[in-house]
Amino acid sequence: MIQMIQKAKKLFCRLNVAPVMFERLKYKKWKKIIEKSGLFDAHYYRLTYLDRDNHAIDPIEHYIFQGANEGKNPSERFDTNFYAKSYLDIKNAKINPLVHFIQYGSKEGRTTHSQNGIITVHKMSKIKKLIAIVRYVAHNPQLIKRTIHEMKLYGIRGTIIKIKNKSSKIESSFVSENETKDVEELLTIFNKNINIPSFTIQKPIDIIIPVYNGFEFLTPLLESIIHNTSMEYRIIMCDDKSSDEKVLPLLKRFKEQNPRIETILLENEHNLGFIKTVNRLVQYTNNHFVLLNTDTQLPPYWIERLMYPIFEMNSIASTTPFTNAGTICSFPRYLEDNPIFENMTVEELDGYFQYVNFEKTHIEIPTGVGFCMGINKNLVDTIGMFDEAFGKGYGEENDWCQRAIEDGYKNLHITNLFVYHKHGGSFASEEKQRLIAQNLRLLNQKHPTYDRQVQSLVEKNELETLREFMQITIKNKKLDTVLIIDHGLGGGANHYIDESMDTRIHNKQMTVLVRYDFHALKAYNIYFIAYNLEYKFVSSNLSKIIALLSEFKINTIFLNSFVSYPNVHEIINEIVLLKEQTKARLILPIHDFFPLCPSYTLLNEKMQYCEVPDDVKVCENCLKHNKHEFKIFENETDIEHWRSSWSNIIALCDEILCFSDSSKEIFLKAYPKSIEKIIVKPHDISGRYPKIYDANCNSGMTIIGVLGAINEAKGANIVKDLVSYIDKNRLNTKVVVIGEISIPIHSDSFEVTGRYDKKELPKIVKRFNITKFLIPSICPETFSYTTDEIMQMGYPLVVFDLGAPAQRVRDYDLGQVIEMDRLYEVIFE
């Protein structure tokens, strides 16, 4: 493949094609490869390297053109510099490191991180992809009808292209489903109450501390031992001839000032190094013991949790807790040296870890980590302590833990304990790097499978969910939390939530967003979003999500939209229960009229606005005979039952948010008693576009613009009939839909652009020489972004006397509000 790229470049040169064109084609291909792989974490990249408020920069493009050359990483799991420097063929081929890994390195088993990290390119086989598409169609039988319809609209070739694009989205959804963690995993992570283990000891637990310099760390460490160790213990310390003359006097002072604590203080006449010092200390131990680095701090009840498995479980060699800087035991970011999370104290952070269910979360690891390690004295007596072949240190605890495994023992990661590790009290960084390189070679010689064990551990990342949920739990306790219930169908309601996400983050809020994936998964996606935090889980069971959230601190419940939810009555009951449990503020925004009727556009069986009749029998007759789009989502025909359920929500609402006076008037027709709760607050998109309309700029032809995604409710048939009228009367007029339309229209008097970039809208409008705009909606819209956008650009605008557009346009100098039967009379003036 690399040779093919090089040949292609030579070919382009021979054809006198500018080299920049080749580069553009290459980068465009790279971008597609990276996008499809799922290995680029755009959220991580933006937060880490870019101005997070500047969404004009595409993170993938930045990485391709600039970031990779600067050593920036596309995700936490891929180290660009490590990968590029580890494999010289990448440099010679002049290929982006991540692209190389996706295409070649993943198949060859190449590592992607200095911490033995490996990641997997997730691709579906053709059979699995076919199964996914069959599942998707089975879930969505209306697609067959829609495909036939789109063949009429776009032709066979255009439809095939759309199907290919859709199949990629389906593949992404099902790959995402396989990768996303189930909410059920979260339900077992924490105990409802703190459970500090209790066990009997016959003699004190020994705490051994090898000391070399690190003066500034010693007092915090020793104070934390005194204040937070609640079982009988001894301290055995040894000063390894520290060059800092303040260290030894401090240790002597500690022993003198704490006569009640049995303390053994040793002094090395010469600097022996870490390993020999530890081995000397071990000779003085009488019981199972703890090895502590000087740069650690301990929380209350630490020793019970660390040592319980060694005393009470079978064949446990070592135990290591969570810490901020402990590679495989690091929190919050795996394999990294982290600052302590949220600048908390060790006591405060460990207070959360105390709730972790140790029995269901602890795991075996190939090695303990020596900053704070519980050690089995009986095993030491059998296999010895550290191998002095490892010199002054590094790799010695890995070797010891491997020898323990070979002797039938286990090393455990203790998940219900957090110990702070400053990471800097033992070795200077240059010395550490030299020791790492030297001792790693020795470690792999002694234990050839060690590297594979570590890679397997990292690949499984079994405690990823615990790490994520711990962060979520802490953020939830510290921040105001908004729970948003929403559909996943796209459109204005989703846009409203997504657009305000940055504002909530800036306001130091946490967002819990539940969206139902109707089309692909038939499951609920739940997102936890706050500053420096974004995690996603999935569940097919709404009750489990509510059970989880009932334990959360929730300040506001925002019911954005229930359209497409499988059992609206059930979700209403769940929300009522959650409101009672959390005492949260409850807000119901009116993006559509779903609370009034399953036909959320309020179009009846004749595709006309029903005006919310007083006679419920009219409604029930309509629901029984109405065959329009809402039937895909909801089959309810009993309007009284429907509104009775919704009345339970409305009664508990603290606020009903309408985006226009028109929506308020319509809502009150069904729920007149809710008037005191309604607040009218139009969307504010002011300043999005400049005024660009020029009345003197006229090409001679009338160009009628229609803006947005136009389905039947938004007036697709109005547009079709308008084009037919133009053709029939041979008018010098053309209709241009800037966006998409749901029905096929074949005419020289009609053009549709397809989806567009909103930033480009003024240019598109100018390019087509639009004369005036029409909003053809036949339903009462609750708000109309497109109406506002057209008015900002200053164009003449015609709307029907329905809903929010009519309300806005009445006060617009270039606007006309008309009855539907006057369209042709007015639009061609």
C-alpha positions in Angstrom: 0.0 0.0 0.0 2.9 2.4 0.9 4.5 1.7 -2.5 1.2 2.3 -4.3 1.0 5.8 -2.6 4.6 6.6 -3.7 3.9 5.4 -7.3 0.7 7.5 -7.4 2.6 10.6 -6.3 5.2 10.0 -9.2 2.3 9.5 -11.6 0.7 12.8 -10.6 4.0 14.6 -11.2 4.4 13.0 -14.6 0.9 14.2 -15.5 2.0 17.8 -14.4 -0.7 17.8 -11.7 0.3 20.2 -8.9 1.7 18.3 -5.9 -0.7 20.2 -3.6 -3.6 18.4 -5.3 -2.0 15.0 -4.4 -1.6 16.2 -0.8 -5.2 17.3 -0.6 -6.4 13.9 -2.0 -4.2 12.1 0.5 -5.3 14.1 3.5 -9.0 13.7 2.5 -8.5 9.9 2.3 -6.7 9.9 5.7 -9.6 11.8 7.2 -12.1 9.2 6.0 -9.9 6.4 7.3 -9.7 8.0 10.7 -13.4 8.8 10.9 -14.4 5.2 10.0 -12.0 3.7 12.5 -13.7 5.1 15.6 -10.2 5.6 17.2 -10.2 9.4 17.2 -11.6 10.9 20.3 -12.7 14.4 19.1 -13.9 15.4 22.6 -10.6 14.5 24.2 -8.6 16.2 21.4 -10.6 19.4 21.6 -10.4 19.6 25.4 -6.7 18.8 25.5 -5.3 20.8 22.6 -7.8 23.2 21.1 -9.8 26.2 22.1 -12.9 24.3 23.3 -15.1 27.2 22.4 -13.9 27.4 18.8 -16.0 24.8 17.0 -14.8 26.1 13.6 -11.7 23.9 13.9 -12.2 20.3 12.8 -10.2 18.2 15.4 -9.4 15.4 12.9 -8.2 17.9 10.3 -6.1 19.7 12.9 -4.5 16.4 13.9 -3.7 15.5 10.2 -2.3 18.8 9.2 -0.7 19.9 12.4 -1.3 17.9 15.5 0.5 14.7 14.5 3.7 16.6 13.6 3.6 18.3 17.0 3.2 14.9 18.8 -0.4 15.5 19.8 -2.5 12.3 20.5 -5.8 11.4 18.9 -7.0 9.8 22.1 -5.8 8.8 25.5 -4.9 5.3 24.2 -2.7 6.3 21.2 0.7 7.9 21.8 1.6 9.6 18.5 5.3 10.1 19.4 5.7 6.7 20.8 4.2 5.0 17.8 6.1 7.1 15.2 9.5 6.7 17.0 9.0 3.0 17.6 8.6 2.0 14.0 10.9 3.6 11.5 9.0 2.5 8.5 6.3 5.0 9.3 8.7 7.9 9.0 10.1 6.6 5.8 6.7 6.2 4.3 5.6 9.7 5.4 2.3 8.4 6.6 0.2 9.7 9.5 0.9 7.4 12.5 -2.8 6.8 13.3 -3.6 6.0 9.7 -0.6 3.6 9.6 -1.9 1.8 12.7 -5.4 1.5 11.3 -4.3 0.1 8.0 -1.3 -2.0 9.0 -0.2 -1.7 12.7 -3.4 -3.2 14.2 -3.1 -6.3 12.0 0.6 -6.7 13.0 -0.1 -6.3 16.7 2.0 -3.2 17.1 1.7 -1.4 20.5 0.3 2.2 20.6 1.4 3.5 23.9 4.5 3.5 26.1 2.6 1.7 28.8 2.2 -1.5 26.7 -1.1 -0.1 25.5 -2.8 -1.8 22.6 -6.1 -0.7 20.9 -8.3 -2.5 18.5 -9.7 -1.3 15.2 -13.4 -2.2 15.4 -14.7 -3.2 12.0 -17.7 -5.4 11.2 -17.4 -8.3 8.8 -19.6 -8.3 5.8 -21.8 -11.0 7.4 -22.2 -9.0 10.6 -22.9 -5.8 8.7 -25.6 -7.6 6.7 -27.1 -9.0 9.9 -27.0 -5.4 11.4 -28.8 -4.0 8.3 -31.4 -6.8 8.5 -32.0 -6.1 12.2 -32.3 -2.4 11.4 -34.9 -3.0 8.6 -36.8 -5.5 10.9 -37.0 -2.7 13.5 -38.1 -0.2 10.9 -40.4 -1.8 8.3 -41.4 1.6 7.1 -38.0 1.8 5.4 -39.1 -0.4 2.5 -41.7 2.2 1.6 -39.3 5.0 2.1 -36.7 3.4 -0.1 -39.2 3.1 -3.0 -40.1 6.7 -2.4 -36.5 7.9 -2.4 -35.9 6.0 -5.7 -38.5 8.1 -7.3 -36.9 11.2 -5.7 -33.2 10.6 -6.2 -33.1 7.8 -8.8 -31.5 4.4 -8.3 -28.0 5.6 -8.2 -28.8 8.4 -5.7 -30.7 6.0 -3.5 -27.8 3.5 -3.5 -25.5 6.3 -2.4 -27.9 7.1 0.4 -28.2 3.5 1.5 -24.4 3.2 1.6 -24.2 6.3 3.8 -27.0 4.9 6.0 -25.4 1.5 6.3 -22.2 3.2 7.6 -24.3 4.9 10.3 -26.0 1.6 11.1 -22.6 -0.1 11.3 -21.5 2.7 13.6 -24.6 2.3 15.8 -24.1 -1.5 16.2 -20.3 -1.1 16.7 -21.1 1.5 19.3 -23.6 -0.8 20.9 -20.9 -3.5 21.2 -18.5 -1.0 22.7 -20.8 0.9 25.0 -21.2 -0.3 28.5 -24.6 -1.4 29.9 -26.2 0.7 32.6 -26.6 -2.6 34.6 -22.8 -2.6 35.2 -23.2 0.6 37.1 -25.8 -0.7 39.5 -23.3 -3.1 41.2 -20.3 -0.8 41.5 -21.2 0.9 44.8 -22.6 -0.3 48.1 -25.3 1.7 49.6 -23.3 2.0 52.8 -19.6 2.1 53.6 -18.3 -1.4 54.4 -14.9 -1.3 56.2 -13.7 -4.9 56.6 -13.0 -6.2 60.0 -10.5 -9.0 60.9 -8.4 -10.2 63.9 -4.6 -10.0 64.0 -2.4 -11.7 66.5 0.5 -9.2 66.2 0.9 -5.7 64.7 0.9 -5.2 61.0 4.4 -3.8 59.9 4.7 -0.7 57.8 8.1 -0.5 56.1 9.3 2.7 54.6 12.6 3.0 52.7 13.7 6.6 52.8 16.0 8.5 50.5 15.6 12.3 50.6 12.0 13.4 49.9 12.1 15.6 53.0 9.0 17.5 52.0 6.9 14.3 51.7 7.8 12.7 55.1 5.8 14.8 57.5 2.5 14.5 55.5 3.1 10.7 55.2 3.9 10.1 58.8 1.0 12.3 60.0 -1.4 10.4 57.8 -0.1 7.1 59.3 -0.7 8.4 62.8 -4.1 9.9 62.2 -5.5 7.3 59.9 -4.2 3.9 60.9 -6.8 2.3 63.2 -5.3 -1.2 63.6 -2.3 -2.1 65.6 0.9 -1.5 63.7 4.7 -0.9 63.8 6.7 1.4 61.7 10.1 0.2 60.3 12.0 2.9 58.5 15.5 3.1 57.0 17.4 6.2 55.9 19.4 5.1 52.9 22.1 7.7 53.5 20.0 10.6 52.2 22.0 13.5 50.7 19.5 15.9 52.3 20.8 16.4 55.8 17.4 17.4 57.1 15.9 13.9 56.5 17.6 11.8 59.2 17.0 14.3 62.0 13.3 14.5 61.0 13.0 10.7 61.3 14.7 10.7 64.7 12.5 13.5 65.9 9.4 11.5 64.8 10.5 8.5 66.8 11.3 10.5 69.9 8.0 12.5 69.8 5.8 9.4 69.3 6.9 6.9 72.0 3.5 5.1 71.9 4.2 4.0 68.3 6.6 1.2 68.1 9.2 2.5 65.6 12.3 0.9 64.3 14.7 3.4 62.7 17.6 2.0 60.7 20.5 3.9 59.1 22.5 2.7 56.1 26.2 3.6 56.4 26.4 3.9 52.6 23.7 4.4 50.0 22.5 0.9 49.2 19.6 1.8 46.9 15.9 1.0 47.1 16.0 -2.8 46.7 18.7 -3.6 49.3 17.1 -1.1 51.7 13.7 -2.8 51.3 15.3 -6.3 51.8 17.0 -5.0 54.9 13.7 -3.7 56.3 11.9 -6.9 55.5 14.3 -8.8 57.9 12.7 -6.9 60.8 9.1 -7.7 60.0 7.1 -10.1 62.2 3.8 -10.1 60.3 2.2 -9.4 56.9 3.4 -6.0 56.0 2.9 -2.8 53.9 5.6 -1.3 51.7 5.2 2.4 51.5 6.9 5.0 49.4 7.8 8.3 51.1 5.7 10.3 48.6 2.3 8.8 49.7 -0.5 10.0 51.9 -3.1 7.6 53.5 -6.8 8.0 54.2 -8.7 6.7 57.3 -9.2 3.0 57.6 -6.7 2.4 54.8 -4.9 -0.6 56.4 -8.1 -2.6 56.9 -8.9 -2.4 53.2 -5.4 -2.9 51.9 -4.6 -5.9 54.1 -8.0 -7.7 54.4 -7.4 -9.9 51.3 -4.0 -11.1 52.6 -5.3 -12.0 56.0 -8.7 -13.4 55.0 -8.5 -14.6 51.4 -6.5 -17.6 50.1 -3.2 -17.3 48.4 -3.0 -13.5 48.0 0.6 -12.3 47.4 0.1 -8.6 47.1 -2.5 -5.9 47.2 -2.4 -2.4 45.5 -5.0 0.3 45.9 -6.1 3.0 43.5 -4.0 6.1 43.3 -3.5 9.1 41.1 -0.1 8.0 39.8 0.3 4.2 39.7 0.1 3.1 36.0 -2.3 0.2 36.0 -3.8 1.4 39.3 -4.1 5.1 38.3 -7.3 7.2 38.6 -8.9 8.9 36.9 -6.9 8.3 33.7 -5.7 4.7 33.2 -1.9 4.3 32.8 -1.2 8.0 33.5 0.3 10.1 36.2 -2.7 12.3 37.2 -3.1 15.2 39.6 -5.4 14.3 42.3 -9.0 14.4 40.9 -10.8 17.7 41.3 -8.1 19.0 43.7 -9.7 16.9 46.4 -7.9 15.9 49.6 -7.0 12.2 49.9 -9.6 11.8 52.7 -12.3 13.4 50.6 -11.6 11.4 47.4 -11.2 8.1 49.3 -14.5 8.8 51.0 -16.1 7.9 47.6 -13.9 4.9 47.1 -15.1 3.5 50.5 -18.5 2.8 48.9 -17.0 0.7 46.1 -18.2 -2.9 46.2 -14.8 -4.7 46.6 -16.3 -8.2 46.3 -17.7 -7.5 42.9 -15.0 -5.2 41.5 -11.6 -6.4 42.6 -9.4 -7.9 39.9 -6.2 -9.9 39.6 -3.2 -8.0 38.1 0.1 -9.4 36.8 2.0 -7.1 39.2 1.4 -4.9 42.2 2.7 -1.3 42.2 5.2 -0.5 44.9 4.1 3.0 46.0 1.7 1.3 48.5 1.7 -2.5 48.4 0.4 -5.0 51.0 2.7 -8.0 51.0 2.3 -11.6 52.3 5.0 -12.3 54.8 4.5 -16.1 54.6 5.2 -15.9 50.8 8.3 -13.7 51.4 9.6 -16.3 53.8 9.3 -18.9 50.9 10.5 -17.1 47.8 12.4 -14.2 49.3 11.9 -10.5 48.7 13.3 -8.4 45.9 15.9 -9.7 43.5 19.0 -7.5 43.9 19.9 -8.1 40.3 17.6 -5.1 39.7 20.1 -2.8 41.2 18.9 0.4 42.9 15.3 -0.2 41.8 12.5 -0.3 39.2 10.9 -3.6 38.1 11.7 -5.4 41.3 8.1 -5.5 42.5 7.0 -6.7 39.0 9.6 -9.5 39.3 8.5 -10.4 42.8 4.8 -10.5 41.8 5.6 -12.7 38.8 7.5 -15.1 41.1 4.4 -15.1 43.4 2.2 -16.1 40.5 4.5 -18.9 39.5 4.2 -20.1 43.1 0.4 -20.2 42.9 -0.4 -16.8 44.4 -2.4 -13.8 43.2 -1.9 -10.1 43.1 -5.0 -8.0 43.6 -6.0 -4.5 42.7 -7.9 -3.2 45.8 -10.8 -1.2 44.3 -12.3 0.3 47.5 -9.2 2.3 48.6 -7.5 5.4 47.2 -4.0 6.4 48.4 -2.4 9.6 47.2 1.0 9.3 45.4 3.0 12.4 44.7 5.3 10.4 42.5 8.7 12.0 42.9 10.2 11.0 46.2 12.2 8.0 45.2 14.2 8.6 42.0 15.2 11.6 39.9 13.6 11.4 36.5 16.8 10.9 34.5 17.9 8.1 36.8 14.5 6.6 36.6 14.5 6.5 32.8 17.9 4.7 32.8 16.7 2.2 35.4 13.5 1.5 33.4 15.4 0.7 30.2 17.9 -1.5 32.0 15.6 -3.4 34.2 12.8 -3.9 31.7 15.1 -6.0 29.6 16.0 -8.1 32.7 12.3 -8.5 33.7 11.3 -9.8 30.2 14.2 -12.2 30.3 13.1 -13.7 33.6 9.4 -13.7 32.8 8.8 -14.0 29.0 5.0 -13.9 29.3 5.0 -10.8 31.5 4.6 -8.3 28.6 1.7 -10.3 27.2 0.0 -10.4 30.6 0.2 -6.6 30.9 -1.0 -6.1 27.4 -4.0 -8.4 28.1 -4.8 -6.5 31.2 -4.6 -3.1 29.5 -6.7 -4.4 26.5 -9.4 -5.7 28.8 -9.3 -2.6 31.0 -11.8 -4.2 33.3 -12.0 -1.3 35.7 -12.8 1.3 33.0 -16.4 1.4 34.0 -15.6 1.9 37.7 -13.2 4.7 36.8 -15.8 6.4 34.7 -18.6 6.0 37.1 -16.5 7.2 40.0 -15.8 10.4 38.1 -19.5 10.7 37.3 -20.5 10.2 40.9 -18.0 12.8 42.2 -19.0 15.4 39.6 -22.7 14.7 40.4 -22.2 15.4 44.1 -20.2 18.6 43.4 -22.2 20.1 40.5 -25.8 21.1 39.8 -27.2 18.2 37.7 -29.7 18.5 34.9 -31.4 15.3 33.6 -32.7 15.6 30.1 -35.0 13.1 28.5 -35.0 13.4 24.8 -35.6 11.4 21.6 -32.8 10.6 19.2 -34.5 11.4 15.9 -32.5 14.5 15.1 -34.1 17.9 14.2 -34.8 21.1 16.2 -35.4 19.5 19.6 -32.1 17.7 19.6 -30.3 20.8 18.2 -31.8 22.8 21.1 -30.2 20.5 23.6 -26.9 20.1 21.8 -26.5 23.8 21.2 -26.9 24.6 24.9 -24.5 21.9 26.1 -21.5 24.3 26.3 -23.5 26.8 28.3 -24.3 24.2 30.9 -20.7 23.1 31.1 -19.6 26.8 31.4 -22.2 27.2 34.2 -20.5 24.3 36.1 -23.5 22.0 35.5 -23.5 18.3 34.9 -25.8 17.0 32.2 -27.3 13.5 32.2 -28.8 13.1 28.8 -31.1 10.1 28.0 -31.9 9.6 24.3 -33.9 6.8 22.9 -32.4 5.3 19.7 -35.5 4.3 17.8 -34.0 3.5 14.5 -31.0 1.3 15.1 -30.7 -0.1 18.6 -34.2 0.3 20.1 -32.4 1.2 23.3 -31.7 4.1 25.6 -28.4 5.9 25.3 -27.4 7.7 28.5 -24.7 10.4 28.4 -22.9 12.0 31.4 -21.4 15.3 30.4 -19.5 17.9 32.4 -16.3 19.8 32.1 -13.5 17.3 31.2 -16.0 14.4 31.4 -18.2 12.7 28.7 -19.2 9.1 29.1 -21.9 7.0 27.4 -23.8 3.9 28.5 -26.8 2.0 27.1 -29.8 0.1 28.3 -32.8 -1.5 26.8 -34.6 -1.2 30.2 -35.7 2.3 31.2 -36.5 1.2 34.7 -32.8 0.4 35.3 -31.9 3.8 34.2 -34.4 5.4 36.6 -33.2 3.1 39.4 -29.7 4.3 38.8 -30.7 8.0 38.6 -32.8 7.8 41.7 -29.5 7.6 43.7 -28.2 10.7 42.0 -28.5 14.3 43.1 -30.7 15.8 40.4 -31.6 19.4 40.5 -33.6 19.7 37.3 -35.5 17.3 35.1 -36.0 18.6 31.6 -38.4 16.6 29.5 -37.3 17.6 26.1 -39.3 15.1 24.0 -40.8 11.6 24.4 -41.5 11.2 20.7 -40.5 7.6 19.6 -40.3 6.2 23.2 -41.8 2.7 23.2 -44.2 3.2 26.1 -45.0 6.8 26.9 -47.3 5.9 29.8 -44.5 4.0 31.4 -41.9 6.8 31.0 -44.4 9.2 32.5 -44.9 7.0 35.5 -41.1 6.6 35.9 -40.6 10.4 35.7 -43.4 11.0 38.3 -41.6 8.6 40.6 -38.2 10.2 40.0 -39.5 13.7 40.6 -40.9 12.5 44.0 -37.6 10.8 44.9 -35.2 13.6 43.9 -37.4 16.6 44.6 -36.0 18.0 41.4 -37.4 21.0 39.5 -39.4 19.7 36.5 -39.5 21.6 33.2 -41.6 20.6 30.2 -40.5 22.4 27.0 -43.1 22.4 24.1 -41.0 21.6 21.0 -44.0 19.7 19.6 -47.5 19.0 20.7 -46.9 15.4 21.8 -48.4 16.1 25.3 -51.7 17.0 23.5 -51.9 14.2 21.0 -49.9 11.3 19.6 -50.1 13.2 16.3 -47.6 15.6 17.6 -47.9 18.0 14.6 -51.7 18.2 15.3 -52.5 17.2 11.7 -55.6 15.1 11.4 -56.4 12.3 9.0 -57.0 14.8 6.2 -53.5 16.3 6.7 -55.1 19.5 8.1 -54.5 21.3 11.4 -57.1 19.9 13.7 -57.3 23.1 16.0 -57.5 20.8 19.0 -61.3 20.0 19.0 -63.3 20.1 22.3 -65.0 16.8 21.3 -62.7 14.0 22.2 -64.7 11.6 20.0 -63.4 13.6 17.0 -59.9 13.1 18.3 -60.4 9.3 18.8 -61.9 8.9 15.3 -58.9 10.8 13.9 -56.4 8.6 15.8 -58.1 5.4 14.6 -58.0 6.4 10.9 -54.9 8.6 10.8 -52.1 6.9 8.8 -49.5 9.6 8.9 -45.9 9.6 10.2 -46.6 9.6 13.9 -48.1 6.1 13.7 -44.5 4.8 13.2 -43.9 5.8 16.9 -47.3 5.6 18.7 -50.5 3.6 18.3 -52.5 5.1 21.1 -56.1 5.9 20.1 -57.6 6.8 23.5 -57.1 10.5 23.8 -58.5 10.7 27.3 -56.1 8.1 28.5 -53.3 9.9 26.8 -54.0 13.3 28.3 -54.8 11.7 31.7 -51.2 10.3 31.8 -49.7 13.6 30.6 -51.8 15.5 33.2 -49.8 13.6 35.9 -46.6 15.2 34.6 -48.1 18.6 34.0 -49.5 18.7 37.6 -45.9 18.1 38.9 -44.3 20.6 36.5 -42.6 23.7 37.9 -42.4 25.2 34.5 -44.0 24.6 31.1 -41.7 26.3 28.6 -43.3 27.6 25.3 -41.2 29.1 22.6 -44.1 31.3 21.2 -47.4 32.7 22.3 -49.0 30.6 19.6 -47.8 27.4 21.3 -49.1 28.7 24.6 -52.5 29.3 23.2 -52.7 25.8 21.6 -51.4 24.1 24.7 -54.0 25.7 26.9 -56.8 24.3 24.7 -56.0 20.8 26.1 -54.7 21.9 29.5 -56.4 25.1 30.5 -55.5 24.7 34.2 -51.8 24.9 33.5 -51.8 28.6 32.6 -49.9 29.7 35.7 -47.0 27.4 34.9 -46.4 28.5 31.3 -43.5 30.7 30.5 -43.0 32.0 26.9 -39.4 32.3 26.0 -38.5 32.3 22.2 -35.3 30.8 21.1 -32.6 33.5 20.7 -30.5 33.0 17.6 -30.1 36.7 17.0 -26.9 37.8 15.1 -26.5 34.4 13.3 -26.7 36.1 9.9 -26.2 39.6 8.4 -28.8 41.3 6.3 -27.9 40.5 2.7 -31.1 41.1 0.8 -30.8 43.6 -2.0 -34.2 44.6 -3.6 -32.4 46.0 -6.6 -30.6 42.8 -7.5 -33.0 41.0 -9.8 -32.1 38.5 -12.5 -35.5 38.8 -14.1 -36.7 35.4 -12.9 -38.5 35.0 -9.6 -36.7 32.6 -7.4 -38.8 31.3 -4.5 -36.6 29.9 -1.7 -37.8 27.2 0.7 -35.5 26.6 3.6 -35.0 23.5 5.7 -35.9 19.8 5.8 -39.4 19.8 4.2 -41.5 16.8 5.0 -45.3 16.6 4.5 -46.1 18.4 7.7 -43.6 21.1 6.7 -45.4 21.6 3.4 -43.8 19.2 0.9 -47.0 18.8 -1.1 -47.5 22.6 -1.0 -44.1 22.9 -2.7 -44.9 20.1 -5.2 -48.3 21.8 -6.2 -46.6 25.2 -6.4 -44.0 23.8 -8.9 -46.9 22.2 -10.9 -48.7 25.5 -11.0 -45.5 27.2 -12.3 -45.0 24.6 -15.0 -48.7 24.6 -16.0 -48.8 28.4 -16.4 -45.3 28.6 -17.9 -44.3 31.2 -15.3 -40.8 32.7 -15.2 -40.3 31.3 -11.7 -38.3 28.7 -10.0 -38.5 27.0 -6.6 -35.3 26.2 -4.8 -35.4 24.1 -1.6 -32.3 24.9 0.4 -32.2 21.6 2.3 -34.1 18.4 1.7 -37.7 17.5 0.7 -39.5 14.2 1.4 -41.3 13.8 -1.9 -40.0 13.5 -5.5 -40.4 16.6 -7.7 -39.2 16.4 -11.3 -39.2 19.8 -13.1 -36.9 22.3 -14.6 -38.6 24.8 -12.4 -37.4 23.1 -9.2 -34.1 22.5 -7.6 -33.1 21.0 -4.2 -29.6 21.5 -2.7 -29.5 18.7 -0.1 -28.1 19.2 3.3 -26.1 22.3 3.8 -23.6 23.9 6.2 -25.5 26.6 8.2 -22.4 28.8 8.1 -22.7 28.8 4.3 -26.4 29.7 4.1 -26.0 33.4 3.0 -23.6 32.3 0.2 -26.1 29.7 -1.0 -29.0 32.2 -0.9 -26.9 34.7 -2.9 -25.7 32.0 -5.4 -29.3 31.1 -6.3 -30.4 34.7 -6.5 -33.4 34.1 -4.2 -36.1 36.7 -4.6 -38.4 35.8 -1.7 -38.9 32.9 0.7 -41.9 30.7 1.5 -42.4 28.9 4.8 -44.9 26.2 3.5 -45.7 24.5 6.8 -49.2 23.2 7.1 -48.9 22.5 10.9 -48.6 25.0 13.7 -44.8 25.1 14.4 -43.9 25.8 18.0 -41.0 27.9 16.8 -39.3 28.3 13.4 -35.6 28.7 13.2 -35.8 29.1 9.5 -38.3 31.9 9.8 -35.9 33.8 12.1 -32.9 33.1 9.8 -34.7 34.4 6.7 -35.8 37.6 8.6 -32.2 38.1 9.8 -31.0 38.0 6.1 -33.8 40.6 5.3 -35.7 38.7 2.6 -39.4 39.0 1.8 -41.2 36.1 3.4 -44.6 34.5 3.0 -46.1 32.2 5.7 -49.5 30.6 6.3 -51.6 31.9 9.2 -50.5 29.1 11.5 -48.3 28.8 14.6 -45.1 30.5 15.5 -44.1 31.7 12.0 -47.3 33.7 11.6 -46.8 35.3 15.0 -43.2 36.3 14.1 -43.9 37.5 10.6 -46.8 39.8 11.5 -44.4 42.3 12.9 -41.9 42.0 10.0 -42.0 44.7 7.4 -41.3 42.4 4.4 -43.5 39.6 5.7 -47.0 38.4 4.6 -49.2 36.2 6.6 -51.9 34.6 4.4 -54.5 31.9 4.3 -53.5 28.8 2.3 -55.9 29.4 -0.5 -54.3 32.8 -1.3 -50.8 31.4 -1.9 -50.7 31.7 -5.7 -52.3 35.1 -5.5 -49.7 36.5 -3.1 -46.5 34.6 -4.0 -46.5 35.7 -7.7 -47.2 39.4 -6.9 
